[in-house]
Amino acid sequence: MVQKPAPDSARRSERSRRAIYDAALALVGEVGYPKTTIEGIAARAGVGKQTIYRWWNSKADVLLEAFLDLSEQAARAAAQPGQDPQDGIPDTGDLAADLKLVLRATVDELLDPRFEAPSRALAAEGLVDEQLGAEFVGKLLEPQLQLYVRRLRSAQDQGAVRPEVDPRIALELFVAPLAQRWLQRTGPISHAYTDTLVDYALYGLAPR
């Protein structure tokens, strides 16, 4: 009698986890965050509700982890061959060009339906759920902002940015307006818009 191999629980768990990620992101995009439920995610993923509660405490936790995973996949897909996605913003020696390149990619991501609905849901929920907001900032936003800090410090070393400038504050000159316009829908976001933000941030408003 041929003995069958025992089921691989690790593979089964990973398959279930992936199904839950996909279900959470899909539901938020289709019905919105308020109508997305643990029950709905479980049904969509083909798993029991108890499976979800074994790994997460709430639908917000599920969505945050699913979105972090989606962001990591996108970063790996966008990386050049041999490039580590954690390397961050390219350093060609032309600060304006490097910032424009990255901000254009950010615009593309914010306008991508796969990212837009969960991004808005997490940003909105993070305003009322302090713990979720802190995790969203700590796990996703701040690591991305630190990539700008590294690039601006490199520009300082090259003499392209004044040495007394605080990179963590300076990056907000072009990142914060983009985030505000997108979140509050005060105007369209585009490559031309972020290019202008970089020009205004680096070269100022006064005549030269």
N, CA, C and O of each residue as an XYZ file, in Angstrom:
832
protein
N       0.851     -1.193      0.000
C       0.000      0.000      0.000
C       0.889      1.245      0.000
O       1.777      1.389      0.839
N       0.629      2.149     -0.966
C       1.442      3.358     -1.073
C       0.974      4.360     -0.034
O      -0.214      4.672      0.056
N       1.910      4.856      0.743
C       1.565      5.803      1.790
C       1.595      7.215      1.209
O       2.605      7.637      0.646
N       0.483      7.943      1.346
C       0.414      9.310      0.831
C       1.169     10.250      1.770
O       1.145     10.076      2.989
N       1.849     11.264      1.180
C       2.545     12.221      2.044
C       1.543     13.031      2.861
O       0.425     13.300      2.421
N       1.963     13.401      4.028
C       1.094     14.211      4.884
C       0.892     15.591      4.250
O       1.813     16.120      3.628
N      -0.293     16.175      4.397
C      -0.534     17.511      3.852
C       0.464     18.516      4.416
O       0.819     18.462      5.594
N       0.905     19.423      3.571
C       1.851     20.458      3.987
C       1.047     21.626      4.559
O       0.483     22.429      3.815
N       1.003     21.707      5.880
C       0.188     22.747      6.520
C       0.721     24.145      6.229
O      -0.048     25.103      6.152
N       2.045     24.263      6.066
C       2.623     25.583      5.790
C       2.152     26.098      4.431
O       1.789     27.265      4.285
N       2.163     25.204      3.439
C       1.702     25.613      2.109
C       0.213     25.932      2.120
O      -0.237     26.880      1.477
N      -0.549     25.120      2.867
C      -1.984     25.360      2.948
C      -2.257     26.701      3.628
O      -3.138     27.444      3.197
N      -1.512     27.014      4.683
C      -1.700     28.274      5.387
C      -1.347     29.461      4.501
O      -2.041     30.478      4.508
N      -0.261     29.326      3.736
C       0.142     30.422      2.859
C      -0.892     30.635      1.761
O      -1.184     31.771      1.386
N      -1.443     29.542      1.249
C      -2.472     29.646      0.214
C      -3.714     30.347      0.780
O      -4.313     31.187      0.109
N      -4.094     30.004      2.000
C      -5.241     30.646      2.638
C      -4.968     32.118      2.898
O      -5.836     32.966      2.689
N      -3.758     32.418      3.355
C      -3.400     33.807      3.647
C      -3.483     34.657      2.381
O      -4.003     35.773      2.402
N      -2.963     34.113      1.280
C      -3.006     34.836      0.004
C      -4.447     35.056     -0.448
O      -4.793     36.125     -0.951
N      -5.283     34.032     -0.262
C      -6.686     34.163     -0.658
C      -7.384     35.244      0.164
O      -8.230     35.976     -0.350
N      -7.027     35.337      1.436
C      -7.616     36.345      2.318
C      -7.156     37.744      1.909
O      -7.958     38.676      1.868
N      -5.864     37.889      1.607
C      -5.363     39.180      1.100
C      -6.168     39.616     -0.114
O      -6.682     40.734     -0.165
N      -6.271     38.720     -1.091
C      -6.956     39.057     -2.348
C      -8.417     39.409     -2.094
O      -8.950     40.348     -2.685
N      -9.057     38.649     -1.212
C     -10.469     38.892     -0.914
C     -10.672     40.245     -0.245
O     -11.593     40.980     -0.601
N      -9.825     40.580      0.717
C      -9.959     41.854      1.431
C      -9.785     43.034      0.479
O     -10.577     43.976      0.508
N      -8.762     42.988     -0.356
C      -8.509     44.078     -1.287
C      -9.629     44.194     -2.319
O     -10.045     45.298     -2.669
N     -10.111     43.059     -2.801
C     -11.176     43.076     -3.806
C     -12.469     43.646     -3.226
O     -13.132     44.459     -3.870
N     -12.827     43.224     -2.017
C     -14.073     43.681     -1.417
C     -14.053     45.172     -1.123
O     -15.044     45.866     -1.352
N     -12.940     45.662     -0.623
C     -12.855     47.096     -0.336
C     -13.032     47.894     -1.629
O     -13.675     48.944     -1.634
N     -12.458     47.390     -2.723
C     -12.611     48.068     -3.996
C     -14.031     48.006     -4.537
O     -14.478     48.932     -5.212
N     -14.745     46.921     -4.246
C     -16.089     46.720     -4.807
C     -17.192     47.353     -3.965
O     -18.095     47.988     -4.509
N     -17.129     47.187     -2.647
C     -18.245     47.648     -1.807
C     -17.842     48.746     -0.826
O     -18.699     49.294     -0.133
N     -16.542     49.078     -0.755
C     -16.096     50.098      0.180
C     -15.744     49.515      1.535
O     -16.128     48.390      1.858
N     -15.013     50.286      2.326
C     -14.552     49.789      3.628
C     -15.694     49.520      4.607
O     -15.684     48.471      5.253
N     -16.688     50.421      4.752
C     -17.734     50.182      5.753
C     -18.496     48.876      5.529
O     -18.893     48.217      6.490
N     -18.702     48.500      4.269
C     -19.480     47.291      3.974
C     -18.627     46.027      3.899
O     -19.156     44.924      3.765
N     -17.335     46.188      3.983
C     -16.454     45.016      4.009
C     -16.470     44.423      5.413
O     -16.286     45.141      6.396
N     -16.689     43.125      5.508
C     -16.772     42.454      6.812
C     -15.850     41.239      6.836
O     -15.431     40.734      5.794
N     -15.549     40.790      8.031
C     -14.774     39.559      8.184
C     -15.507     38.397      7.529
O     -14.894     37.563      6.862
N     -16.830     38.347      7.724
C     -17.625     37.282      7.127
C     -17.524     37.312      5.605
O     -17.392     36.275      4.955
N     -17.589     38.518      5.052
C     -17.493     38.648      3.603
C     -16.129     38.243      3.078
O     -16.019     37.589      2.041
N     -15.086     38.639      3.804
C     -13.723     38.270      3.399
C     -13.562     36.747      3.447
O     -13.006     36.141      2.531
N     -14.055     36.148      4.519
C     -13.930     34.689      4.674
C     -14.661     33.960      3.542
O     -14.136     33.008      2.963
N     -15.877     34.418      3.236
C     -16.646     33.771      2.176
C     -15.951     33.924      0.823
O     -15.891     32.984      0.031
N     -15.433     35.111      0.576
C     -14.759     35.380     -0.702
C     -13.477     34.552     -0.825
O     -13.140     34.066     -1.904
N     -12.778     34.401      0.282
C     -11.506     33.667      0.277
C     -11.700     32.153      0.348
O     -10.769     31.392      0.083
N     -12.913     31.716      0.705
C     -13.160     30.284      0.828
C     -12.553     29.678      2.073
O     -12.117     28.527      2.070
N     -12.527     30.476      3.159
C     -11.987     29.983      4.428
C     -13.018     30.224      5.522
O     -13.995     30.946      5.321
N     -12.794     29.621      6.666
C     -13.676     29.837      7.800
C     -13.356     31.154      8.492
O     -12.219     31.625      8.460
N     -14.369     31.742      9.115
C     -14.169     32.989      9.848
C     -13.104     32.834     10.927
O     -12.334     33.757     11.194
N     -13.073     31.653     11.545
C     -12.118     31.414     12.622
C     -10.676     31.456     12.119
O      -9.758     31.776     12.875
N     -10.482     31.133     10.843
C      -9.133     31.203     10.269
C      -8.627     32.629     10.273
O      -7.470     32.891     10.601
N      -9.500     33.540      9.909
C      -9.112     34.957      9.894
C      -8.842     35.447     11.308
O      -7.834     36.112     11.550
N      -9.714     35.133     12.229
C      -9.530     35.614     13.600
C      -8.325     34.974     14.284
O      -7.826     35.498     15.280
N      -7.859     33.854     13.761
C      -6.657     33.241     14.315
C      -5.422     34.081     13.989
O      -4.449     34.074     14.743
N      -5.461     34.804     12.867
C      -4.300     35.579     12.423
C      -4.438     37.088     12.635
O      -3.438     37.790     12.784
N      -5.694     37.589     12.648
C      -5.904     39.029     12.759
C      -7.030     39.333     13.744
O      -7.904     38.500     13.986
N      -6.994     40.528     14.300
C      -8.010     40.929     15.272
C      -9.198     41.638     14.640
O     -10.286     41.663     15.216
N      -8.999     42.215     13.459
C     -10.067     43.013     12.858
C      -9.879     43.075     11.350
O      -8.837     42.682     10.825
N     -10.898     43.571     10.661
C     -10.788     43.721      9.213
C      -9.743     44.780      8.857
O      -9.108     44.700      7.805
N      -9.566     45.764      9.727
C      -8.544     46.781      9.486
C      -7.155     46.146      9.478
O      -6.318     46.489      8.643
N      -6.912     45.226     10.402
C      -5.624     44.540     10.451
C      -5.403     43.704      9.191
O      -4.300     43.661      8.647
N      -6.474     43.039      8.735
C      -6.370     42.229      7.519
C      -6.009     43.125      6.339
O      -5.098     42.818      5.570
N      -6.731     44.232      6.207
C      -6.528     45.121      5.060
C      -5.142     45.747      5.081
O      -4.506     45.886      4.036
N      -4.671     46.125      6.265
C      -3.344     46.728      6.358
C      -2.280     45.748      5.903
O      -1.398     46.108      5.123
N      -2.350     44.521      6.378
C      -1.343     43.532      5.998
C      -1.439     43.197      4.510
O      -0.419     43.020      3.844
N      -2.663     43.111      3.992
C      -2.844     42.828      2.570
C      -2.277     43.962      1.722
O      -1.671     43.727      0.677
N      -2.480     45.182      2.179
C      -1.998     46.333      1.410
C      -0.477     46.430      1.466
O       0.161     46.773      0.470
N       0.100     46.132      2.616
C       1.563     46.116      2.726
C       2.153     45.072      1.776
O       3.168     45.318      1.125
N       1.519     43.928      1.705
C       1.981     42.874      0.807
C       1.866     43.317     -0.648
O       2.769     43.073     -1.448
N       0.750     43.968     -0.992
C       0.557     44.468     -2.357
C       1.629     45.492     -2.704
O       2.162     45.482     -3.813
N       1.946     46.368     -1.768
C       2.961     47.399     -1.999
C       4.336     46.777     -2.207
O       5.104     47.224     -3.059
N       4.644     45.749     -1.428
C       5.938     45.078     -1.578
C       6.038     44.388     -2.937
O       7.087     44.418     -3.580
N       4.943     43.770     -3.368
C       4.943     43.123     -4.677
C       5.145     44.149     -5.783
O       5.888     43.905     -6.734
N       4.484     45.302     -5.659
C       4.617     46.350     -6.669
C       6.043     46.889     -6.709
O       6.577     47.155     -7.786
N       6.663     47.051     -5.539
C       8.039     47.549     -5.486
C       9.004     46.570     -6.142
O       9.928     46.975     -6.847
N       8.784     45.277     -5.905
C       9.647     44.272     -6.529
C       9.464     44.266     -8.046
O      10.428     44.114     -8.796
N       8.215     44.432     -8.488
C       7.939     44.420     -9.926
C       8.543     45.636    -10.617
O       8.967     45.550    -11.770
N       8.585     46.777     -9.911
C       9.090     48.009    -10.507
C      10.611     48.111    -10.459
O      11.199     48.915    -11.183
N      11.250     47.310     -9.620
C      12.703     47.378     -9.465
C      13.405     46.933    -10.749
O      12.949     46.019    -11.436
N      14.497     47.582    -11.052
C      15.314     47.196    -12.194
C      16.003     45.868    -11.899
O      16.204     45.528    -10.733
N      16.371     45.104    -12.940
C      17.071     43.829    -12.706
C      18.305     44.027    -11.835
O      19.147     44.884    -12.104
N      18.392     43.220    -10.791
C      19.531     43.313     -9.886
C      19.393     44.390     -8.831
O      20.257     44.520     -7.963
N      18.310     45.173     -8.891
C      18.112     46.252     -7.923
C      17.298     45.762     -6.741
O      16.289     45.079     -6.918
N      17.726     46.105     -5.549
C      16.978     45.800     -4.340
C      15.879     46.847     -4.193
O      16.184     48.040     -4.190
N      14.595     46.446     -4.069
C      13.526     47.433     -3.914
C      13.737     48.369     -2.738
O      13.212     49.483     -2.724
N      14.515     47.916     -1.738
C      14.774     48.761     -0.575
C      15.822     49.835     -0.855
O      16.057     50.714     -0.026
N      16.454     49.756     -2.038
C      17.456     50.775     -2.360
C      16.836     52.153     -2.469
O      17.492     53.160     -2.202
N      15.568     52.199     -2.861
C      14.839     53.449     -2.843
C      15.030     54.307     -4.071
O      15.132     53.805     -5.190
N      15.077     55.621     -3.847
C      15.109     56.599     -4.926
C      16.451     56.543     -5.643
O      17.498     56.533     -4.995
N      16.432     56.507     -6.964
C      17.703     56.466     -7.695
C      18.524     57.720     -7.442
O      17.979     58.787     -7.158
N      19.815     57.582     -7.547
C      20.721     58.722     -7.359
C      21.570     58.859     -8.615
O      22.646     58.271     -8.725
N      21.067     59.647     -9.558
C      21.777     59.865    -10.818
C      22.681     61.084    -10.755
O      23.440     61.361    -11.684
N      22.589     61.813     -9.638
C      23.310     63.072     -9.532
C      22.445     64.263     -9.876
O      22.837     65.405     -9.636
N      21.261     64.010    -10.442
C      20.307     65.068    -10.780
C      19.115     64.920     -9.836
O      18.220     64.109    -10.075
N      19.112     65.713     -8.758
C      18.094     65.559     -7.724
C      16.696     65.786     -8.268
O      15.789     65.006     -7.982
N      16.507     66.841     -9.048
C      15.175     67.148     -9.570
C      14.646     66.000    -10.417
O      13.491     65.597    -10.274
N      15.488     65.476    -11.296
C      15.056     64.377    -12.171
C      14.713     63.132    -11.361
O      13.741     62.441    -11.666
N      15.501     62.844    -10.334
C      15.257     61.651     -9.514
C      13.945     61.776     -8.746
O      13.171     60.822     -8.674
N      13.698     62.952     -8.174
C      12.462     63.157     -7.423
C      11.245     63.099     -8.345
O      10.217     62.521     -7.991
N      11.366     63.695     -9.515
C      10.246     63.677    -10.459
C       9.923     62.242    -10.885
O       8.755     61.873    -11.010
N      10.956     61.446    -11.102
C      10.754     60.059    -11.508
C       9.957     59.293    -10.457
O       9.002     58.590    -10.787
N      10.348     59.430     -9.203
C       9.689     58.693     -8.128
C       8.278     59.211     -7.879
O       7.363     58.420     -7.651
N       8.090     60.511     -7.919
C       6.763     61.062     -7.685
C       5.807     60.718     -8.825
O       4.612     60.537     -8.593
N       6.314     60.627    -10.038
C       5.464     60.183    -11.149
C       4.994     58.747    -10.908
O       3.835     58.416    -11.157
N       5.895     57.905    -10.426
C       5.517     56.524    -10.110
C       4.492     56.491     -8.981
O       3.600     55.643     -8.969
N       4.624     57.414     -8.036
C       3.658     57.499     -6.937
C       2.282     57.884     -7.461
O       1.274     57.326     -7.028
N       2.234     58.835     -8.391
C       0.967     59.216     -9.010
C       0.319     58.013     -9.688
O      -0.876     57.765     -9.527
N       1.122     57.271    -10.445
C       0.591     56.088    -11.139
C      -0.001     55.092    -10.152
O      -1.041     54.488    -10.415
N       0.669     54.923     -9.010
C       0.183     53.978     -8.004
C      -1.099     54.482     -7.361
O      -2.037     53.711     -7.160
N      -1.149     55.775     -7.036
C      -2.336     56.327     -6.391
C      -3.559     56.279     -7.302
O      -4.690     56.206     -6.820
N      -3.341     56.319     -8.607
C      -4.449     56.268     -9.559
C      -4.800     54.846     -9.978
O      -5.781     54.633    -10.691
N      -4.008     53.875     -9.540
C      -4.259     52.475     -9.862
C      -5.409     51.973     -8.981
O      -5.309     52.036     -7.756
N      -6.500     51.474     -9.581
C      -7.641     51.016     -8.770
C      -7.269     49.976     -7.718
O      -7.929     49.889     -6.683
N      -6.215     49.180     -7.968
C      -5.817     48.171     -6.983
C      -5.342     48.827     -5.693
O      -5.493     48.262     -4.611
N      -4.762     50.032     -5.813
C      -4.197     50.713     -4.653
C      -5.133     51.773     -4.080
O      -5.146     52.007     -2.871
N      -5.910     52.408     -4.941
C      -6.656     53.582     -4.500
C      -7.658     53.280     -3.396
O      -7.661     53.952     -2.365
N      -8.509     52.274     -3.598
C      -9.541     51.987     -2.595
C      -8.951     51.582     -1.244
O      -9.347     52.148     -0.225
N      -8.017     50.623     -1.194
C      -7.458     50.283      0.126
C      -6.646     51.416      0.734
O      -6.621     51.566      1.956
N      -5.979     52.218     -0.096
C      -5.213     53.356      0.438
C      -6.135     54.344      1.125
O      -5.866     54.785      2.242
N      -7.209     54.684      0.460
C      -8.164     55.639      1.040
C      -8.818     55.061      2.291
O      -9.007     55.767      3.282
N      -9.161     53.780      2.243
C      -9.807     53.148      3.388
C      -8.894     53.171      4.605
O      -9.332     53.500      5.707
N      -7.641     52.827      4.411
C      -6.708     52.789      5.534
C      -6.422     54.193      6.060
O      -6.330     54.403      7.269
N      -6.284     55.156      5.142
C      -6.014     56.533      5.570
C      -7.183     57.076      6.378
O      -6.986     57.721      7.407
N      -8.405     56.814      5.912
C      -9.589     57.317      6.614
C      -9.771     56.626      7.960
O     -10.023     57.286      8.968
N      -9.646     55.306      7.984
C      -9.833     54.561      9.222
C      -8.737     54.897     10.232
O      -8.972     54.890     11.440
N      -7.534     55.192      9.722
C      -6.429     55.526     10.607
C      -6.638     56.820     11.377
O      -6.000     57.050     12.404
N      -7.547     57.675     10.870
C      -7.839     58.930     11.568
C      -8.670     58.694     12.822
O      -8.589     59.473     13.771
N      -9.468     57.629     12.839
C     -10.328     57.361     13.992
C      -9.811     56.201     14.832
O     -10.146     56.082     16.011
N      -8.993     55.344     14.220
C      -8.393     54.217     14.937
C      -6.920     54.538     15.137
O      -6.104     54.359     14.233
N      -6.590     55.016     16.334
C      -5.232     55.510     16.598
C      -4.174     54.431     16.384
O      -3.110     54.700     15.827
N      -4.468     53.221     16.823
C      -3.486     52.148     16.680
C      -3.259     51.802     15.206
O      -2.122     51.631     14.765
N      -4.354     51.703     14.454
C      -4.217     51.415     13.029
C      -3.460     52.532     12.326
O      -2.602     52.277     11.482
N      -3.786     53.783     12.684
C      -3.104     54.917     12.080
C      -1.607     54.867     12.342
O      -0.804     55.134     11.448
N      -1.236     54.525     13.572
C       0.187     54.447     13.918
C       0.876     53.331     13.141
O       2.013     53.486     12.696
N       0.180     52.202     12.979
C       0.772     51.094     12.222
C       0.896     51.442     10.744
O       1.892     51.100     10.107
N      -0.102     52.113     10.199
C      -0.086     52.520      8.794
C       1.092     53.450      8.528
O       1.795     53.312      7.528
N       1.295     54.396      9.438
C       2.415     55.328      9.287
C       3.744     54.604      9.497
O       4.673     54.751      8.702
N       3.825     53.826     10.569
C       5.092     53.191     10.918
C       5.543     52.122      9.950
O       6.732     52.009      9.654
N       4.589     51.325      9.446
C       4.956     50.204      8.594
C       5.023     50.561      7.114
O       5.762     49.927      6.360
N       4.261     51.570      6.687
C       4.199     51.870      5.262
C       4.718     53.260      4.925
O       5.626     53.393      4.105
N       4.161     54.296      5.542
C       4.506     55.655      5.136
C       5.925     56.058      5.534
O       6.697     56.543      4.707
N       6.257     55.854      6.796
C       7.564     56.328      7.258
C       8.733     55.654      6.545
O       9.690     56.343      6.192
N       8.702     54.326      6.313
C       9.799     53.726      5.537
C       9.943     54.336      4.149
O      11.058     54.479      3.647
N       8.817     54.698      3.522
C       8.886     55.336      2.211
C       9.470     56.741      2.312
O      10.253     57.157      1.458
N       9.088     57.466      3.356
C       9.611     58.815      3.531
C      11.105     58.798      3.817
O      11.824     59.715      3.423
N      11.573     57.766      4.496
C      13.003     57.681      4.784
C      13.828     57.508      3.509
O      15.011     57.847      3.490
N      13.218     56.988      2.452
C      13.927     56.897      1.166
C      14.208     58.300      0.628
O      15.268     58.553      0.056
N      13.252     59.208      0.816
C      13.465     60.602      0.417
C      14.550     61.245      1.273
O      15.389     61.993      0.771
N      14.525     60.946      2.564
C      15.549     61.492      3.465
C      16.941     61.094      2.984
O      17.841     61.931      2.914
N      17.114     59.816      2.653
C      18.424     59.337      2.185
C      18.849     60.042      0.908
O      20.013     60.415      0.757
N      17.907     60.227     -0.013
C      18.264     60.887     -1.282
C      18.607     62.353     -1.058
O      19.534     62.865     -1.686
N      17.891     63.032     -0.189
C      18.186     64.439      0.083
C      19.511     64.593      0.822
O      20.236     65.562      0.597
N      19.831     63.653      1.696
C      21.135     63.710      2.376
C      22.275     63.494      1.381
O      23.333     64.114      1.487
N      22.042     62.610      0.420
C      23.037     62.413     -0.634
C      23.219     63.701     -1.427
O      24.337     64.060     -1.798
N      22.103     64.400     -1.686
C      22.187     65.678     -2.407
C      22.940     66.723     -1.584
O      23.661     67.550     -2.142
N      22.777     66.688     -0.275
C      23.540     67.595      0.586
C      25.038     67.303      0.471
O      25.854     68.221      0.391
N      25.387     66.017      0.464
C      26.801     65.644      0.333
C      27.386     66.116     -0.997
O      28.576     66.417     -1.097
N      26.519     66.176     -2.023
C      26.970     66.596     -3.356
C      26.913     68.109     -3.541
O      27.316     68.629     -4.582
N      26.403     68.824     -2.512
C      26.309     70.276     -2.605
C      25.077     70.775     -3.333
O      24.994     71.959     -3.659
N      24.103     69.883     -3.600
C      22.900     70.285     -4.329
C      21.800     70.785     -3.400
O      20.816     71.364     -3.861
N      21.959     70.565     -2.095
C      21.011     71.046     -1.090
C      21.809     71.685      0.029
O      22.859     71.171      0.415
N      21.321     72.806      0.559
C      22.037     73.508      1.619
C      22.260     72.584      2.816
O      21.365     71.815      3.167
N      23.411     72.639      3.439
C      23.739     71.699      4.522
C      22.864     71.845      5.753
O      22.710     70.887      6.511
N      22.283     73.025      5.972
C      21.476     73.219      7.185
C      20.029     72.762      7.011
O      19.257     72.789      7.969
N      19.657     72.351      5.820
C      18.287     71.915      5.572
C      18.024     70.576      6.262
O      18.853     69.668      6.202
N      16.870     70.459      6.912
C      16.445     69.202      7.526
C      15.721     68.381      6.455
O      14.631     68.764      6.031
N      16.297     67.270      6.010
C      15.663     66.498      4.930
C      14.261     66.004      5.276
O      13.401     65.917      4.399
N      14.026     65.681      6.539
C      12.712     65.147      6.924
C      11.625     66.198      6.781
O      10.479     65.874      6.473
N      11.985     67.465      7.007
C      11.018     68.548      6.799
C      10.935     68.896      5.317
O       9.848     69.132      4.790
N      12.072     68.926      4.656
C      12.113     69.340      3.250
C      11.278     68.439      2.353
O      10.641     68.921      1.416
N      11.271     67.151      2.621
C      10.532     66.228      1.746
C       9.038     66.520      1.753
O       8.332     66.201      0.797
N       8.551     67.139      2.853
C       7.127     67.432      2.937
C       6.706     68.507      1.942
O       5.516     68.658      1.663
N       7.666     69.256      1.403
C       7.335     70.298      0.435
C       6.717     69.725     -0.832
O       5.911     70.387     -1.485
N       7.089     68.502     -1.180
C       6.492     67.912     -2.385
C       5.625     66.691     -2.090
O       4.734     66.373     -2.876
N       5.864     66.003     -0.980
C       5.054     64.826     -0.658
C       3.708     65.218     -0.053
O       2.673     64.665     -0.424
N       3.723     66.176      0.881
C       2.484     66.550      1.573
C       1.432     67.143      0.641
O       0.266     66.761      0.745
N       1.781     68.058     -0.266
C       0.748     68.584     -1.170
C       0.112     67.508     -2.042
O      -1.092     67.537     -2.297
N       0.927     66.556     -2.497
C       0.389     65.461     -3.308
C      -0.606     64.637     -2.490
O      -1.699     64.324     -2.964
N      -0.223     64.289     -1.264
C      -1.103     63.488     -0.410
C      -2.401     64.230     -0.107
O      -3.480     63.638     -0.143
N      -2.298     65.517      0.189
C      -3.501     66.294      0.520
C      -4.436     66.392     -0.677
O      -5.644     66.204     -0.536
N      -3.891     66.684     -1.852
C      -4.729     66.819     -3.044
C      -5.426     65.496     -3.365
O      -6.593     65.475     -3.756
N      -4.691     64.389     -3.194
C      -5.268     63.078     -3.496
C      -6.333     62.690     -2.483
O      -7.413     62.233     -2.856
N      -6.030     62.872     -1.191
C      -6.964     62.460     -0.153
C      -8.235     63.296     -0.158
O      -9.335     62.761     -0.020
N      -8.086     64.601     -0.318
C      -9.234     65.494     -0.226
C      -9.863     65.795     -1.574
O     -10.860     66.512     -1.650
N      -9.283     65.247     -2.643
C      -9.810     65.438     -4.004
C      -9.980     66.912     -4.335
O     -10.990     67.313     -4.914
N      -8.985     67.722     -3.966
C      -9.059     69.153     -4.234
C      -8.627     69.506     -5.653
O      -8.742     70.658     -6.071
N      -8.134     68.523     -6.388
C      -7.714     68.755     -7.757
C      -7.122     67.485     -8.324
O      -6.851     66.541     -7.581
N      -6.917     67.448     -9.631
C      -6.340     66.241    -10.239
C      -4.867     66.089     -9.884
O      -4.166     67.073     -9.650
N      -4.411     64.849     -9.848
C      -2.988     64.596     -9.681
C      -2.458     64.023    -10.991
O      -3.125     63.222    -11.646
N      -1.272     64.436    -11.358
C      -0.700     64.031    -12.639
C       0.814     64.162    -12.564
O       1.357     64.690    -11.593
N       1.483     63.677    -13.591
C       2.937     63.835    -13.660
C       3.309     65.312    -13.722
O       4.273     65.741    -13.088
N       2.545     66.085    -14.484
C       2.840     67.522    -14.599
C       2.716     68.205    -13.241
O       3.500     69.095    -12.911
N       1.727     67.783    -12.458
C       1.531     68.380    -11.140
C       2.722     68.094    -10.232
O       3.246     69.011     -9.599
N       3.155     66.843    -10.157
C       4.276     66.525     -9.262
C       5.591     67.108     -9.783
O       6.454     67.467     -8.983
N       5.762     67.211    -11.093
C       6.952     67.879    -11.633
C       6.995     69.326    -11.137
O       8.049     69.834    -10.755
N       5.838     69.972    -11.151
C       5.760     71.368    -10.687
C       6.060     71.459     -9.197
O       6.745     72.385     -8.761
N       5.556     70.511     -8.409
C       5.857     70.510     -6.975
C       7.362     70.459     -6.731
O       7.889     71.187     -5.889
N       8.047     69.593     -7.474
C       9.497     69.477     -7.305
C      10.181     70.785     -7.671
O      11.065     71.245     -6.948
N       9.783     71.390     -8.787
C      10.399     72.655     -9.210
C      10.175     73.749     -8.176
O      11.096     74.497     -7.848
N       8.952     73.844     -7.662
C       8.673     74.868     -6.650
C       9.466     74.594     -5.370
O      10.002     75.520     -4.761
N       9.540     73.321     -4.961
C      10.237     72.977     -3.725
C      11.732     73.251     -3.831
O      12.335     73.763     -2.888
N      12.337     72.914     -4.971
C      13.784     73.046     -5.105
C      14.227     74.466     -5.463
O      15.304     74.909     -5.065
N      13.393     75.162     -6.208
C      13.835     76.459     -6.733
C      13.076     77.643     -6.141
O      13.420     78.791     -6.424
N      12.049     77.390     -5.325
C      11.374     78.462     -4.649
C      10.425     79.248     -5.561
O      10.211     78.898     -6.722
N       9.870     80.312     -5.000
C       8.883     81.126     -5.706
C       9.427     82.490     -6.107
O       8.897     83.133     -7.014
N      10.469     82.922     -5.441
C      10.993     84.263     -5.722
C      11.745     84.260     -7.039
O      12.293     83.231     -7.434
N      11.781     85.406     -7.731
C      12.543     85.474     -8.993
C      14.010     85.161     -8.763
O      14.577     85.514     -7.729
N      14.627     84.492     -9.743
C      16.048     84.149     -9.622
C      16.865     85.063    -10.529
O      18.089     84.946    -10.582
